[in-house]
Amino acid sequence: MIYNGLMDIVDKFDLFLFDAYGVFWEGNGFYANSRETMEQLVKMGKTVVIISNTTMLHDDIVASYIKRGLLPERDYNYIMTSGDLLRSRLLKGNIQFKCCPNPLKYYVIGLPHKKAFEDSKYTKVKSLQDADFVYCGVPFLFAKDVAEYPQYKDQYWPVKNSESGNVETWDTLTSEPFREIVDTAVKMQKPVLNANPDFTAKEGHPLVPEASAVFVVRNGTIAEMFRKRGAEVLEFGKPHKNIYDYAFNILEKKGIKIDKSRTCMIGDTVRTDVKGGINAGVVPVLCVETGVTAEEILNGNSVESLCKSENIDVNQIIQIKSIGGK
C-alpha cells in the first residue's frame, strides 16, 4: 500500500525524523505542501527533527533554511547534521583508522571545511604525500580542474562567481574528474574521512535561475570510489547508526523520551534514509514520488528492487507519495 501523504500515518508516530533534500526541499524550492505539513506536525505537538547528510554545521544550516522560509520552532523543533557529528569528533580528537590510529594531517578533495576542523588537532596539508588521511569535501570543481578535464564541460554546473565575475566554482554531474586523485591516494594507502554519505543531491543554482534543478555529485560518490578500490573509509551520517545515536543523545538531554516504535525516519533514498532508519531501529518511511527514489523509478527501478539491492525487506518500510500528498 502507498499512502498519499504523511498525515495518513500521523497517528502512528510521536517523533518524526526528516531528511531534507528530496523530502521537503526540491533543489529550487519546497515540494507542494511539504513545509505546511511540517508546521502542522509541530502544532500537533509532534517532535520534528531534521537529520541531514550535510557537512554544514548547525547555525549555518539553520540560517540557510531561514532564508528559504523554513523556520525553527514553527516548522521543526531540532536539526542535526553529519557535519555537527564530525565536528564533535574532531574536537574530541578521536578520529581513528585501523591503518592509522592517530592521524593528524589531512588532504582535502573538493571544498575544504574550515569550520569543522577549526581549533582541532588536525592540520590540512597541501601535498597528498604528507597526509595521514584524505577528507572528502564537497566535490566542487575549480578553474584548474575544469581546464584539466575539458572533455566533461557539458556536465559542469556553475555555482559561484569570483569578484571579477568569472565562474570560480562548479558542481559536476560526473565523478570522472576525481578518478585520478582517488587512484593516486589508494596507491598510497591513504584512509578516508567522509561526513556526507549521499551520492547525489538535486541542486538548483542562482547563476542559472531559469534552469531546473539537477542531480549533482556529492561526497558519498567520492567515498564510494575509494571504498570500491579497497581503501579504509570512515563515515558519519545516514545510513550509519552514529548519526542517530548522536541525535537521540541530544534529544534525551533535552528531556525527549525516545520510543523507537513511535519514531519514523522519512526519506527519499533507500540506501541512506531507509537503511539508516533500519540501522537505528526506527520505522523507515519512503517518499516514492519525490527525490532520488522518484528518479530511480523513472529509470526503470522498483521500490522492491531498490530494497533488494540493500538486503532490505520491502515489507519493513512504509511508502508514501510525498510528505504533503499529491
Salt bridges, closest charged atoms under 4 A:
ASP14 OD1 - LYS46 NZ 3.83
ASP14 OD2 - ARG262 NE 2.97
ASP19 OD1 - LYS238 NZ 2.76
GLU26 OE2 - LYS202 NZ 3.31
GLU36 OE2 - ARG35 NH2 3.93
GLU39 OE1 - ARG35 NH1 2.94
GLU39 OE2 - LYS43 NZ 3.41
ASP59 OD1 - HIS58 ND1 3.01
ASP60 OD2 - LYS115 NZ 2.89
ASP75 OD1 - ARG35 NH1 2.65
ASP75 OD2 - ARG74 NH2 2.86
ASP145 OD1 - LYS144 NZ 3.19
GLU168 OE2 - LYS160 NZ 3.85
ASP171 OD2 - HIS205 NE2 2.88
ASP171 OD1 - ARG218 NH1 2.79
GLU176 OE2 - ARG179 NH2 2.74
ASP183 OD1 - ARG229 NE 2.68
GLU203 OE2 - ARG218 NH2 3.39
GLU224 OE1 - ARG227 NH1 2.37
GLU235 OE1 - ARG227 NH2 2.77
GLU235 OE1 - HIS240 NE2 2.85
ASP245 OD1 - LYS241 NZ 3.00
ASP273 OD1 - LYS238 NZ 3.06
GLU310 OE1 - LYS275 NZ 3.10
